[in-house]
């Protein structure tokens, strides 16, 4: 399989969900083997697990004093579309949230087009099981012939939120991602919203860019798809594991995952991919 990059650059503008400030990103084609790299105020921040500096409510990358947060939705869409190499120029400190899903990014990437490059993709075949637990979360990566992600959601205060969904990377992955995963919005419980505001987060949050859940069965807006919250966890997992900067061959089963757990898994796997790094 060959590496890929955008055929044309794309520009997107919008509000950051945590900062509440307007931001602009320009995603540009990049040479083979350059990877996905953010550029903030002239500083390059590789989209790799070893450049993660924070995982509270989103994934934040940093380098040489510069940071960019909420990268997971954009990276999720780029990875699925086969954009292995990209230079992402960020004006601001946060990737726009748009409607809380990856759909705006996916549609923009498909419109810009993805072209094949001369170099082969970097593949990673997991050879032995890797498992760890963190509070209620269990992360397990096992050898597989394909790349498969399985997420189970459970909530102590919301029995109805128990769900399990599986996403497999096939030849039709982009269309399947668009229909099953990309449209799923970020979510929060009603009591969490108050806490986020007290912490100075979610300044750009609204009912237009997040699904607010009031257990047992009240939603701020109708669900876009069954078990939307569980599917969004898969969306985030794809984006966070894109920080491996390769094409994995493994099965990941995640129970109650979050950005901290996703990134921890990526960092542990990265040590196998680049043991000397």
C-alpha positions in Angstrom: 0.0 0.0 0.0 1.3 3.4 -1.0 1.4 6.5 1.3 -1.1 9.3 0.5 -1.4 13.1 0.8 -4.0 15.7 -0.2 -4.3 16.7 -3.8 -5.2 20.2 -2.9 -4.9 22.2 0.3 -8.0 22.8 2.4 -8.9 25.6 4.8 -11.4 25.4 7.6 -12.4 28.0 10.2 -14.4 27.6 13.3 -14.7 28.0 17.1 -12.7 25.8 19.6 -15.0 24.0 22.0 -12.7 24.6 25.0 -11.2 28.0 24.3 -14.3 29.5 22.6 -12.0 31.4 20.3 -12.1 31.5 16.5 -9.5 29.4 14.8 -8.3 28.6 11.3 -6.5 25.5 10.0 -4.9 25.0 6.6 -4.1 21.4 5.7 -1.5 21.2 3.0 0.0 18.3 0.9 3.3 17.1 2.3 6.2 14.9 0.9 6.4 11.1 1.5 7.6 10.0 4.9 7.0 13.4 6.5 4.0 12.3 8.5 1.2 14.5 9.7 2.7 17.6 11.3 1.1 20.6 12.9 2.6 24.0 12.6 1.8 26.6 15.3 3.5 30.0 15.2 6.2 28.5 13.1 6.9 25.6 15.5 6.5 22.1 14.1 4.6 19.6 16.3 4.6 16.1 14.9 1.3 14.2 15.3 2.9 11.4 17.3 2.1 9.9 20.7 5.4 11.1 22.2 4.3 14.7 21.6 1.2 14.5 23.7 1.2 17.0 26.6 -2.4 16.8 27.9 -5.4 14.5 27.6 -8.0 16.3 29.8 -11.2 16.1 27.8 -9.3 16.2 24.5 -5.9 15.3 23.1 -3.3 18.1 23.1 0.1 18.0 21.4 3.0 20.3 22.2 6.6 21.1 21.2 9.0 23.9 22.2 6.4 25.8 24.2 3.7 25.7 21.5 0.5 23.6 21.8 -2.5 22.6 19.8 -5.5 20.9 21.3 -8.5 18.9 20.2 -6.6 17.2 17.4 -8.4 13.9 17.5 -11.4 14.5 15.2 -9.2 15.9 12.4 -6.6 13.1 12.8 -9.4 10.5 12.8 -10.7 11.7 9.4 -7.2 12.1 7.9 -6.2 8.6 8.9 -9.3 7.0 7.6 -9.0 8.8 4.3 -5.4 7.6 3.9 -3.7 11.0 4.4 -0.4 9.8 5.8 1.5 13.0 5.1 0.1 16.5 5.8 1.3 19.9 7.1 -1.5 21.4 9.2 -1.0 25.1 9.8 -2.9 26.2 12.9 -3.9 29.8 13.6 -5.0 29.7 17.2 -4.4 27.0 19.8 -7.3 24.6 19.1 -8.7 22.7 16.2 -12.3 23.9 15.5 -15.0 21.7 16.9 -17.7 22.4 14.2 -20.7 20.2 15.0 -18.7 17.9 17.4 -18.2 15.1 14.9 -15.6 14.3 12.3 -18.0 14.8 9.4 -16.9 18.3 8.5 -13.3 17.2 8.3 -14.1 14.1 6.4 -16.2 16.0 3.8 -13.4 18.6 3.4 -10.8 15.9 2.9 -12.9 14.1 0.3 -13.5 17.3 -1.5 -9.8 18.2 -1.6 -9.0 14.7 -2.8 -6.3 12.2 -1.7 -3.4 11.3 -4.0 -1.1 8.3 -3.9 2.6 8.8 -3.3 5.7 6.9 -4.3 6.6 5.6 -0.9 5.1 2.5 0.8 3.1 3.0 4.0 4.8 2.2 7.3 3.0 -0.9 8.6 3.0 -2.3 12.2 2.0 -5.9 12.9 1.3 -6.5 16.5 2.9 -9.9 17.5 1.8 -10.3 21.1 -1.0 -9.2 23.4 -0.8 -5.9 25.2 -3.3 -5.3 28.0 -3.6 -2.7 30.8 -6.2 -1.3 33.1 -6.8 2.2 34.4 -9.7 2.5 36.9 -12.8 1.3 35.1 -11.0 1.2 31.7 -9.5 -1.9 30.1 -7.4 -1.6 27.0 -6.4 -4.7 25.1 -4.5 -5.0 21.8 -4.2 -8.4 20.3 -2.7 -9.7 17.0 -5.1 -9.7 14.1 -5.1 -10.1 10.3 -6.9 -6.7 10.0 -7.2 -3.4 11.9 -10.3 -3.7 14.1 -11.5 -1.5 16.9 -14.1 -2.6 19.4 -15.4 -0.2 22.1 -17.7 -1.0 25.0 -19.2 1.9 27.0 -20.6 1.6 30.5 -21.5 4.4 32.9 -22.1 4.1 36.7 -24.9 6.6 36.5 -26.5 5.5 33.3 -27.3 1.8 32.8 -29.0 2.6 29.4 -25.6 3.8 28.1 -24.1 0.3 28.0 -23.3 -0.4 24.3 -20.7 -2.2 22.2 -19.7 -1.4 18.6 -17.0 -2.7 16.3 -15.4 -0.9 13.4 -13.2 -2.8 10.9 -10.9 -1.3 8.3 -12.0 -2.7 5.0 -11.6 -1.7 1.3 -14.8 0.4 1.8 -13.5 2.1 5.0 -14.1 5.7 4.1 -17.8 5.1 3.1 -18.3 2.9 6.2 -16.7 5.5 8.4 -18.9 8.2 7.1 -22.0 6.2 7.6 -21.2 4.6 11.0 -18.7 6.7 12.9 -17.9 10.2 11.5 -21.3 11.7 12.2 -21.2 10.7 15.9 -20.8 13.9 18.1 -18.8 14.5 21.2 -21.0 14.1 24.3 -21.2 15.1 28.0 -23.6 14.5 30.8 -25.6 17.5 32.0 -23.8 17.5 35.4 -20.4 17.4 33.6 -21.2 20.6 31.7 -21.4 22.6 34.9 -18.0 21.2 36.0 -16.4 22.0 32.6 -17.5 25.6 32.8 -16.1 25.9 36.4 -12.8 24.6 35.1 -12.7 27.2 32.4 -13.3 24.6 29.7 -16.1 24.3 27.1 -16.2 28.0 26.5 -17.2 27.3 22.9 -19.5 24.5 23.8 -23.2 24.6 22.7 -26.1 22.4 21.8 -24.9 22.8 18.2 -21.5 21.1 18.8 -22.2 18.5 21.5 -24.7 15.9 22.6 -25.7 16.6 26.2 -27.1 13.5 28.0 -29.5 13.7 31.0 -30.0 10.1 32.2 -31.8 7.9 31.7 -33.1 8.9 28.3 -33.1 12.6 27.7 -30.8 14.0 25.0 -30.3 17.7 24.1 -31.0 16.8 20.4 -32.2 13.6 18.8 -29.5 11.0 18.3 -28.0 10.9 14.8 -27.5 7.2 15.0 -28.0 4.4 17.4 -25.5 4.4 20.3 -24.0 7.6 19.1 -21.9 8.0 22.2 -20.2 4.7 21.7 -19.5 5.4 18.1 -17.9 8.7 19.1 -15.6 6.8 21.3 -14.5 4.8 18.3 -14.0 8.1 16.4 -11.7 9.4 19.1 -9.8 6.1 19.4 -9.1 6.2 15.7 -7.8 9.7 16.0 -5.7 9.0 19.1 -4.2 5.8 17.6 -3.3 7.8 14.4 -0.6 9.2 16.7 1.3 5.9 16.0 2.1 7.5 12.6 1.7 4.1 10.8 -0.9 1.6 9.6 -1.5 -0.9 12.4 -2.5 -4.5 12.0 -4.1 -5.5 15.3 -7.4 -5.7 17.2 -8.1 -3.2 19.9 -10.8 -3.9 22.5 -11.4 -0.9 24.7 -13.8 -0.9 27.7 -14.7 2.7 28.9 -11.8 4.3 27.0 -10.9 8.0 27.2 -8.2 10.1 25.7 -5.7 9.3 28.5 -6.2 5.6 27.9 -6.1 5.9 24.2 -2.8 7.8 24.3 -1.3 5.5 26.9 -1.9 2.6 24.5 -0.5 4.5 21.6 2.7 5.4 23.6 3.2 1.8 24.7 2.8 0.6 21.1 5.1 3.3 19.8 7.9 1.8 21.9 7.5 -1.4 19.9 7.4 0.5 16.6 10.4 2.7 17.5 12.3 1.0 20.3 15.3 3.2 20.0 13.3 6.5 19.8 
